[in-house]
Amino acid sequence: MLETSARLLRLLSLLQTRCEWSGKELAAHLGVTTRTVRRDVERLRDLGYPVHADRGTAGYRLGSGASLPPLLLDDDEAVAVALGLRTAVGIEETSSRALVKLEQVLPPRLRHRVNTLQTATVRVGGPGPRVDPDTLMTIAEACRRRERLRFDYTGASGGRSLRTVEPQSLVSFHRHWYLVAWDVERDDWRSFRVDRMDPRTPTGPRFPPRQPPDGDVAAYLARRLSSGTWPFQATVTLHESAESAAERVWPGMGVVEAVDDHSCLLHVGADTPSALVWMITSVDADFTLVSGPPELAAALRVQAARCLRAVRSAVPPH
């Protein structure tokens, strides 16, 4: 009985790792005959696992059922899932419930690994705004099916508006979830905070696919968040490659755009011209101002003069 139970668990684990297995492959992995494999498949079906058989190829595959069956994870997979649940953004409450269930069945060695990684990790920024998992699923389904989405949206100032969009992608950026979508009424790409969205159902008609903005929704969103929403914006040419400069530009600070092998553009935004000066000079690269508010040039001159005074007043080394 124990041997049969262990073999069933092993069979279930194999079926969860690939889309399809032949009877001979399963028999070889389990060290049994193909007849035993057929009997074990029947036992799994009796336990509620939807194992489908293809008579043409003599293959077996695990299908989706009406309820979620137990999952068999190896050590690395279990640790990865646990860490993912602990660092989930916007759905912390739901993730916590799932994490409790998972940690109850983790063996001590894996629980120790998860706790070790967790205690050695620093999470910057704290938890993000709560996002309803049903809202995320509604948006994700509309993206997958390419169906128009209507929703009530609360802007940063608190105003409410009804929006109709063609959803492109969900993006998890820092502590927030965003939807990047084509706004039908404004005839342009827009980004929306998911925690401010209240979708209306059912979804609308289907739409043909569009090329993503900037060729990449993540790059588009980074540009919008780093410069598009700030009162002071600037673009400078950095006299080094985009690959080299990007290593010193953190997400949300600015967007690097390649020009050639020896130069790139940096787009930044901030609350004040002085903050723009700090962001630009913190990249530690030679640069040329391309565009920006008049106050930025003045702030750069003030900073340059301050640095020169600091050098002139320094006591020379003995």
Phi, psi and chi 1 to 4 in degrees:
 res  aa     phi    psi   chi1   chi2   chi3   chi4
   1 MET       -  -46.1  178.9   64.7   72.2      -
   2 LEU   -65.3  -38.5  -70.1  176.3      -      -
   3 GLU   -64.5  -41.1 -179.6 -178.3  -11.4      -
   4 THR   -64.8  -43.0  -59.3      -      -      -
   5 SER   -62.8  -43.0  -61.1      -      -      -
   6 ALA   -63.4  -38.5      -      -      -      -
   7 ARG   -67.9  -37.8 -166.2  174.0   63.4 -114.3
   8 LEU   -62.8  -42.3  -73.8  178.3      -      -
   9 LEU   -63.6  -40.9  -70.6  173.4      -      -
  10 ARG   -64.5  -41.6  175.6   62.1  178.1  152.7
  11 LEU   -62.5  -44.2  173.0   58.3      -      -
  12 LEU   -62.3  -40.8 -179.0   58.6      -      -
  13 SER   -61.9  -42.0  178.1      -      -      -
  14 LEU   -63.9  -42.6  -70.1  171.6      -      -
  15 LEU   -64.3  -25.8  -69.7  171.5      -      -
  16 GLN   -84.0   -7.2  -70.4  176.6  -16.5      -
  17 THR   -98.4  -14.9   59.7      -      -      -
  18 ARG  -141.4  156.6 -106.9  170.5   53.2  180.0
  19 CYS   -66.8  -36.8  -67.4      -      -      -
  20 GLU  -152.4  142.5 -174.3  170.7  -73.4      -
  21 TRP  -127.9  142.9  -70.4   83.0      -      -
  22 SER   -82.6  158.0   70.3      -      -      -
  23 GLY   -60.1  -37.9      -      -      -      -
  24 LYS   -66.8  -39.3  -69.6 -177.1  178.7  179.4
  25 GLU   -64.3  -43.8  -71.1  174.7  -37.9      -
  26 LEU   -64.0  -42.8  -69.2  172.6      -      -
  27 ALA   -61.0  -39.8      -      -      -      -
  28 ALA   -66.6  -41.2      -      -      -      -
  29 HIS   -68.2  -33.5  -83.7   78.6      -      -
  30 LEU   -92.0  -13.1  -63.0  171.8      -      -
  31 GLY    71.6   35.0      -      -      -      -
  32 VAL  -132.2 -178.2  -63.8      -      -      -
  33 THR   -88.1  164.0   64.4      -      -      -
  34 THR   -65.2  -28.3   54.7      -      -      -
  35 ARG   -65.3  -40.2 -178.3  178.5  179.3 -177.3
  36 THR   -65.1  -38.1  -59.9      -      -      -
  37 VAL   -59.7  -44.0  169.3      -      -      -
  38 ARG   -61.8  -40.7  -70.9 -165.3  -63.7  -89.3
  39 ARG   -65.8  -41.3  -71.9 -159.0  -56.5  -95.6
  40 ASP   -67.0  -34.8  -72.8  -13.1      -      -
  41 VAL   -62.5  -40.8  165.7      -      -      -
  42 GLU   -63.7  -39.2  -72.7  -59.9  -35.5      -
  43 ARG   -62.7  -41.3  -68.6 -171.1  178.8   99.3
  44 LEU   -62.8  -38.9  -72.3  178.6      -      -
  45 ARG   -63.9  -39.5  -70.9  169.7  177.7  164.1
  46 ASP   -63.4  -28.8  -68.3  -20.6      -      -
  47 LEU   -83.7   -1.5  -66.7  171.8      -      -
  48 GLY   103.3    4.0      -      -      -      -
  49 TYR   -87.9  124.0  -66.9   94.2      -      -
  50 PRO   -80.7   84.2   28.7  -32.5      -      -
  51 VAL   -93.4  118.0 -177.6      -      -      -
  52 HIS   -98.6  145.5  -55.8  -60.7      -      -
  53 ALA  -119.7  133.7      -      -      -      -
  54 ASP  -101.3  110.5 -170.5  -27.7      -      -
  55 ARG   -65.6  -30.3  -65.0 -176.3  179.9  -83.7
  56 GLY   -67.4  -39.5      -      -      -      -
  57 THR  -110.6    1.5   60.5      -      -      -
  58 ALA    54.8   39.3      -      -      -      -
  59 GLY  -107.1  156.1      -      -      -      -
  60 TYR  -120.8  141.4  -64.0   97.2      -      -
  61 ARG  -145.1  148.9   65.1 -177.6 -175.1  -82.0
  62 LEU   -92.1  119.6 -173.0   62.1      -      -
  63 GLY   -94.6 -176.3      -      -      -      -
  64 SER   -95.3  138.3   57.8      -      -      -
  65 GLY  -110.4 -173.1      -      -      -      -
  66 ALA   -76.4  -22.5      -      -      -      -
  67 SER  -132.1  161.5   59.4      -      -      -
  68 LEU   -81.4  115.8  179.4   66.8      -      -
  69 PRO   -79.6  165.1   30.1  -33.9      -      -
  70 PRO   -60.1  140.1  -22.1   32.7      -      -
  71 LEU  -100.1  143.0  -62.9  176.2      -      -
  72 LEU  -107.8  116.1  -63.1  179.4      -      -
  73 LEU  -114.8  143.0  -54.8  174.3      -      -
  74 ASP   -79.7  177.7   62.6   28.0      -      -
  75 ASP   -58.3  -49.4  -72.9    7.1      -      -
  76 ASP   -64.4  -39.3  -68.7  -20.0      -      -
  77 GLU   -64.8  -41.4  -69.0  168.6  -17.8      -
  78 ALA   -63.8  -42.2      -      -      -      -
  79 VAL   -64.5  -42.4  171.0      -      -      -
  80 ALA   -62.9  -42.2      -      -      -      -
  81 VAL   -65.0  -44.2  170.7      -      -      -
  82 ALA   -61.4  -44.2      -      -      -      -
  83 LEU   -67.1  -37.8  -71.4  176.4      -      -
  84 GLY   -62.3  -40.4      -      -      -      -
  85 LEU   -66.9  -37.0  -69.4  170.7      -      -
  86 ARG   -70.4  -24.4  -73.8 -165.3  174.1 -170.7
  87 THR  -108.9   13.4   56.3      -      -      -
  88 ALA   -61.7  142.9      -      -      -      -
  89 VAL  -109.3  127.0  174.1      -      -      -
  90 GLY    85.8  -16.7      -      -      -      -
  91 ILE  -126.9   40.9   51.9  173.8      -      -
  92 GLU   -60.7  -39.3  -72.3   86.3   -3.5      -
  93 GLU   -63.8  -47.2 -179.0 -178.9  -15.1      -
  94 THR   -65.0  -41.2  -54.5      -      -      -
  95 SER   -64.0  -37.5  -61.1      -      -      -
  96 SER   -63.7  -40.7  -65.5      -      -      -
  97 ARG   -63.1  -43.3  -65.9 -159.8  -54.0  -91.8
  98 ALA   -66.3  -37.2      -      -      -      -
  99 LEU   -65.7  -39.4 -177.8   59.9      -      -
 100 VAL   -59.3  -44.4  167.9      -      -      -
 101 LYS   -64.4  -39.3  -65.1  178.0 -179.1  178.5
 102 LEU   -69.8  -45.3  177.1   60.2      -      -
 103 GLU   -68.1  -22.8  -70.0 -170.9  -27.6      -
 104 GLN   -65.2  -28.5  -76.8  178.1  -18.1      -
 105 VAL  -106.9   -1.8  -63.2      -      -      -
 106 LEU   -70.0  134.5  -75.9  179.6      -      -
 107 PRO   -67.5  156.6   20.5  -30.1      -      -
 108 PRO   -52.2  -38.2  -26.8   35.3      -      -
 109 ARG   -64.6  -36.9   69.1  178.8 -172.2  -79.5
 110 LEU   -77.4  -36.6  -63.7 -173.1      -      -
 111 ARG   -61.7  -37.4 -166.6  177.2  -60.2  115.8
 112 HIS   -65.3  -41.7  174.2   72.3      -      -
 113 ARG   -63.2  -43.7  -72.8  177.8   60.9 -175.7
 114 VAL   -62.8  -46.7  171.6      -      -      -
 115 ASN   -64.9  -36.8  -70.3  -25.6      -      -
 116 THR   -63.6  -46.1  -61.1      -      -      -
 117 LEU   -64.4  -40.1  -76.0  169.8      -      -
 118 GLN   -65.4  -44.4 -177.8   65.5   20.4      -
 119 THR   -70.7  -22.1   54.4      -      -      -
 120 ALA   -91.8    1.1      -      -      -      -
 121 THR  -109.9  136.0  -56.9      -      -      -
 122 VAL  -107.7  128.9  176.0      -      -      -
 123 ARG  -103.0  119.1 -179.7  172.6 -179.7  172.9
 124 VAL   -90.8  132.8  177.3      -      -      -
 125 GLY    98.7  -12.1      -      -      -      -
 126 GLY    73.1 -177.5      -      -      -      -
 127 PRO   -69.9  151.6   26.2  -33.9      -      -
 128 GLY   -90.2  176.2      -      -      -      -
 129 PRO   -58.8  145.5  -20.1   31.3      -      -
 130 ARG   -67.9  135.3 -176.7 -176.5 -179.1  -81.8
 131 VAL  -119.1  131.0  175.8      -      -      -
 132 ASP   -69.4  122.1 -175.9   -2.0      -      -
 133 PRO   -57.7  -33.3  -25.2   34.5      -      -
 134 ASP   -64.4  -37.0  -69.7  -22.7      -      -
 135 THR   -64.6  -44.1  -62.6      -      -      -
 136 LEU   -58.7  -42.9  -81.9  175.4      -      -
 137 MET   -67.4  -40.0  -74.8  -54.9  -55.0      -
 138 THR   -60.5  -44.4  -62.5      -      -      -
 139 ILE   -67.6  -43.7  -62.4  171.8      -      -
 140 ALA   -61.3  -41.1      -      -      -      -
 141 GLU   -65.3  -39.6  -78.9  -65.6  -35.7      -
 142 ALA   -64.6  -37.7      -      -      -      -
 143 CYS   -63.6  -46.5  -68.1      -      -      -
 144 ARG   -64.8  -42.1 -175.6 -179.6   67.4   84.3
 145 ARG   -85.5   -6.9  -63.7  176.1 -179.6  175.5
 146 ARG    54.4   56.6  -65.5 -159.2  -62.3  -87.4
 147 GLU  -115.5  140.0  -66.1  177.4  -16.8      -
 148 ARG   -60.3  146.7  -77.1 -169.6  176.6 -177.3
 149 LEU  -124.4  130.8 -172.1   64.4      -      -
 150 ARG  -112.1  135.0  -62.5  171.4   68.8 -118.6
 151 PHE  -155.0  153.5   55.1   90.1      -      -
 152 ASP   -85.9  132.9  -64.1  -61.8      -      -
 153 TYR  -125.0  132.3 -169.2   67.9      -      -
 154 THR  -100.1  116.1  -56.8      -      -      -
 155 GLY   -75.2  175.8      -      -      -      -
 156 ALA   -62.2  -29.0      -      -      -      -
 157 SER   -86.3   -3.1   60.8      -      -      -
 158 GLY    98.5   -7.0      -      -      -      -
 159 GLY   -72.5  147.6      -      -      -      -
 160 ARG  -107.6  141.8  -63.3  -87.2  -70.7 -179.3
 161 SER  -147.8  154.2   60.4      -      -      -
 162 LEU   -96.6  124.0  176.3   61.6      -      -
 163 ARG  -118.3  145.7  -46.8  -62.9  -76.0  -93.6
 164 THR  -124.1  121.5  -58.3      -      -      -
 165 VAL  -135.9  163.4  -56.6      -      -      -
 166 GLU  -105.7  101.1  -64.2  175.5   -3.3      -
 167 PRO   -68.4  135.7   26.4  -33.7      -      -
 168 GLN  -102.7  -59.5  175.1   77.5   19.5      -
 169 SER  -154.8  149.8  -62.2      -      -      -
 170 LEU   -90.9  137.6  -80.8  167.6      -      -
 171 VAL  -130.6  127.2 -177.4      -      -      -
 172 SER   -93.5  111.0  176.4      -      -      -
 173 PHE  -127.1  113.6 -164.7   91.9      -      -
 174 HIS    57.4 -117.7  -72.5  -87.2      -      -
 175 ARG  -103.2   14.5  -60.2 -178.5  -60.6  112.0
 176 HIS  -132.5  156.8  -60.7   91.0      -      -
 177 TRP  -101.7  136.7  -77.5   95.7      -      -
 178 TYR  -127.1  149.3  -66.3   88.8      -      -
 179 LEU  -109.0  124.7  168.4   66.4      -      -
 180 VAL   -98.5  124.2  174.2      -      -      -
 181 ALA  -150.6  159.3      -      -      -      -
 182 TRP   -87.8  117.0  178.8  -93.4      -      -
 183 ASP   -80.2  116.0 -167.4  -52.8      -      -
 184 VAL   -64.4  -44.6  174.9      -      -      -
 185 GLU   -73.2  -33.9  -64.3  178.4   -4.0      -
 186 ARG   -91.3   -6.8  -69.3  157.8  179.6   78.6
 187 ASP    53.6   46.7 -162.6   32.3      -      -
 188 ASP  -162.3  165.8 -162.3    4.4      -      -
 189 TRP   -76.5  144.0  -70.3  101.9      -      -
 190 ARG  -142.7  159.9  -69.1  -70.4 -170.2  -87.4
 191 SER  -121.4  145.4   60.2      -      -      -
 192 PHE  -134.4  136.2  -55.8   92.7      -      -
 193 ARG   -72.0  125.7  -77.7 -104.9  -56.2  -94.2
 194 VAL   -66.8  -33.2  172.8      -      -      -
 195 ASP   -69.4   -9.0   57.8  -64.9      -      -
 196 ARG  -103.4    4.2  -63.6  174.5  177.8  170.7
 197 MET  -100.2  142.3  -64.4  173.2   58.3      -
 198 ASP  -130.1   88.8 -174.5   11.0      -      -
 199 PRO   -62.9  145.1  -20.8   33.2      -      -
 200 ARG  -102.7  139.8  -64.0 -169.4  178.5 -171.7
 201 THR  -117.8  153.6   53.4      -      -      -
 202 PRO   -76.4  169.4   31.3  -36.3      -      -
 203 THR   -73.2  167.4   52.7      -      -      -
 204 GLY   -89.8 -162.8      -      -      -      -
 205 PRO   -68.4  163.3   25.7  -34.4      -      -
 206 ARG   -76.7  158.6  -60.5 -165.2   66.3  177.9
 207 PHE  -136.5  153.0   59.0   87.3      -      -
 208 PRO   -71.6  149.9   24.8  -33.2      -      -
 209 PRO   -66.9  149.1   23.7  -32.9      -      -
 210 ARG  -115.8  155.7  -63.7  178.9 -177.8  -90.9
 211 GLN   -68.5  134.2  -71.5  -62.9  -41.7      -
 212 PRO   -61.5  149.1   21.5  -31.4      -      -
 213 PRO   -63.7  138.7   25.1  -34.4      -      -
 214 ASP    60.8   12.5  -67.4   -9.3      -      -
 215 GLY    76.7   -3.5      -      -      -      -
 216 ASP  -161.4  119.0 -174.3  -52.4      -      -
 217 VAL   -65.2  -32.6  -67.7      -      -      -
 218 ALA   -66.6  -42.1      -      -      -      -
 219 ALA   -65.9  -40.3      -      -      -      -
 220 TYR   -61.0  -46.2  164.8   80.3      -      -
 221 LEU   -66.3  -40.3 -175.4   60.5      -      -
 222 ALA   -60.6  -40.4      -      -      -      -
 223 ARG   -64.6  -44.7 -176.6 -171.0  -59.3  -85.5
 224 ARG   -61.0  -43.8  -68.7  -88.2  -60.3  178.6
 225 LEU   -77.8  -28.6  -62.5  179.6      -      -
 226 SER   -87.0  -24.2   62.9      -      -      -
 227 SER  -136.0  -38.7   60.6      -      -      -
 228 GLY   -63.5  -25.8      -      -      -      -
 229 THR  -102.6    3.1   59.5      -      -      -
 230 TRP   -95.3  147.8  -64.4  102.7      -      -
 231 PRO   -67.6  -28.9   22.4  -32.7      -      -
 232 PHE  -118.7  125.2  -66.2   94.6      -      -
 233 GLN  -131.0  150.3  -56.6  169.6   36.6      -
 234 ALA  -152.1  157.8      -      -      -      -
 235 THR  -131.8  130.8  -61.7      -      -      -
 236 VAL  -127.5  152.6  -60.7      -      -      -
 237 THR   -93.0  120.6  -62.3      -      -      -
 238 LEU   -91.7  131.0  -59.5  178.5      -      -
 239 HIS   -89.7   58.5  -59.2  -65.4      -      -
 240 GLU  -161.4  170.5   62.6  176.7   80.8      -
 241 SER   -68.1  154.5   67.9      -      -      -
 242 ALA   -62.8  -37.3      -      -      -      -
 243 GLU   -61.3  -41.3 -178.0  179.9    2.1      -
 244 SER   -71.7  -44.0  174.5      -      -      -
 245 ALA   -68.8  -34.7      -      -      -      -
 246 ALA   -60.8  -25.6      -      -      -      -
 247 GLU   -65.7  -20.5  -63.6  177.2   -6.1      -
 248 ARG  -110.2    8.9  -57.2 -170.6  -61.9  -81.8
 249 VAL  -114.2  109.3  177.9      -      -      -
 250 TRP   -80.6  156.0   62.3   87.1      -      -
 251 PRO   -57.2  133.3  -24.2   33.7      -      -
 252 GLY    92.9  -19.4      -      -      -      -
 253 MET   -75.9  -46.3  168.9 -173.2  169.1      -
 254 GLY  -172.7  177.6      -      -      -      -
 255 VAL  -121.4  127.8  177.1      -      -      -
 256 VAL   -97.0  131.5  176.3      -      -      -
 257 GLU  -125.6  120.1  179.3 -177.2  -15.4      -
 258 ALA   -66.2  141.1      -      -      -      -
 259 VAL  -112.0  -55.6  174.6      -      -      -
 260 ASP  -152.1 -165.8   52.1   40.1      -      -
 261 ASP   -70.3  -13.2  -67.9  -19.7      -      -
 262 HIS  -124.3    4.9  -53.1  -71.7      -      -
 263 SER  -154.6  160.1   64.5      -      -      -
 264 CYS  -155.7  165.0   60.5      -      -      -
 265 LEU  -101.6  141.3  -64.9  176.6      -      -
 266 LEU  -118.6  119.4  173.2   64.9      -      -
 267 HIS  -103.4  124.6  -52.2  -84.5      -      -
 268 VAL  -135.4  161.2  -67.4      -      -      -
 269 GLY  -146.7  152.4      -      -      -      -
 270 ALA  -160.5  175.1      -      -      -      -
 271 ASP   -77.6  -29.1  -73.8  -36.1      -      -
 272 THR  -138.1  157.0   64.2      -      -      -
 273 PRO   -60.8  -36.4  -25.3   34.9      -      -
 274 SER   -61.7  -38.5  -62.7      -      -      -
 275 ALA   -65.6  -35.6      -      -      -      -
 276 LEU   -62.3  -42.7  -76.4  178.9      -      -
 277 VAL   -58.8  -46.9  170.6      -      -      -
 278 TRP   -61.0  -44.0  172.5   77.8      -      -
 279 MET   -65.1  -43.3  -64.5  171.0   71.5      -
 280 ILE   -66.3  -46.7  -66.3  168.9      -      -
 281 THR   -73.2  -22.5   55.8      -      -      -
 282 SER   -69.3  -17.0   68.6      -      -      -
 283 VAL   -71.0  -18.6 -178.7      -      -      -
 284 ASP    60.6   57.2 -169.1   24.9      -      -
 285 ALA  -148.3  149.6      -      -      -      -
 286 ASP   -62.9  141.5  -68.4  -20.1      -      -
 287 PHE  -147.9  162.3   65.5   91.8      -      -
 288 THR  -129.3  130.8  -59.0      -      -      -
 289 LEU   -71.7  124.0 -179.5   61.0      -      -
 290 VAL   -96.9  -50.1  176.3      -      -      -
 291 SER  -153.7  153.8   64.0      -      -      -
 292 GLY   166.2  172.3      -      -      -      -
 293 PRO   -68.4  154.6   26.9  -34.8      -      -
 294 PRO   -55.8  -32.4  -22.6   32.5      -      -
 295 GLU   -64.6  -23.6  -60.6   91.9  -24.8      -
 296 LEU   -68.7  -44.4  176.8   57.5      -      -
 297 ALA   -60.0  -41.1      -      -      -      -
 298 ALA   -64.5  -41.3      -      -      -      -
 299 ALA   -66.4  -34.6      -      -      -      -
 300 LEU   -66.2  -40.1  -76.4  167.9      -      -
 301 ARG   -65.2  -40.7  -67.5 -170.7 -176.3   97.6
 302 VAL   -62.0  -42.4  169.1      -      -      -
 303 GLN   -66.0  -40.1 -177.9   75.8  -21.0      -
 304 ALA   -64.3  -43.1      -      -      -      -
 305 ALA   -64.7  -38.7      -      -      -      -
 306 ARG   -62.7  -42.2 -177.9  179.9  -65.4  120.3
 307 CYS   -66.6  -40.1  -68.0      -      -      -
 308 LEU   -64.0  -41.1  -76.3  173.9      -      -
 309 ARG   -63.1  -37.6  -72.3 -165.8  -58.5  -89.7
 310 ALA   -63.7  -39.2      -      -      -      -
 311 VAL   -70.0  -43.1  172.7      -      -      -
 312 ARG   -66.0  -33.6  -70.8  168.7 -176.8  161.9
 313 SER   -86.1   -5.7   62.6      -      -      -
 314 ALA   -69.6  142.3      -      -      -      -
 315 VAL   -78.4  123.7  177.5      -      -      -
 316 PRO   -63.5  144.9   23.6  -32.9      -      -
 317 PRO   -68.3  148.6   25.5  -33.0      -      -
 318 HIS   -85.4      -  -66.0  -67.9      -      -
